């Protein structure tokens, strides 16, 4: 999948695409992994991984809120779920 094809996907399409993408976040000032819900991520990946299902929960957060959530995810290495 090319970068252009990836950028043209809706979140729902990305969730089913099997894609794993490394991105730089200027808000979080670090590299992250964005992964489709059905993607295989290498065990032991050192960067924080956000699945498509988690991205749905983060949509609309202000930068400060995103940074707070990211700090917690980083410490606990967990995943974000609906409240």
PyMOL commands that set and color helices and strands:
alter all, ss='L'
color gray80, all
select helices_A, chain A and resi 3-8+11-15+52-58+63-76
alter helices_A, ss='H'
color red, helices_A
select strands_A, chain A and resi 20-25+30-35+49-51
alter strands_A, ss='S'
color yellow, strands_A
deselect
rebuild
show_as cartoon
